[in-house]
């Protein structure tokens, strides 16, 4: 599997690159994927299990505390 190259963060440089790509002056070549396939597979497997296992072990009270903390962080909710 290949990955897309990183694009410039500067808006002017990005606009220039997009213009070059649109007119065919530049080509966007895919970079080879250098990640270890076994490590990627383990990461995906762990990610699919991790949240469910954590939720299963949390009490209802603890889930509520986590949700309140998240709401406060997101919206600045008062206690």
CORLIN-V631917 format. One line per field, one symbol per residue. phi: phi as a letter, one per 20 degrees, with the letter a starting at -180 (. if undefined). burial: 1 if it has 16 or more other C-alpha atoms within 10 Angstrom, else 0. Layout:
BEGIN
phi: ???
burial: ???
END
This chain:
BEGIN
phi: .ddfffdfefgfffffffffffenfcdeefeffeffgfffffffffffegffffffeeefffgffffffffffedmfef
burial: 0000000000000000100000000000000000000000000000000000000000000000000000000000000
END
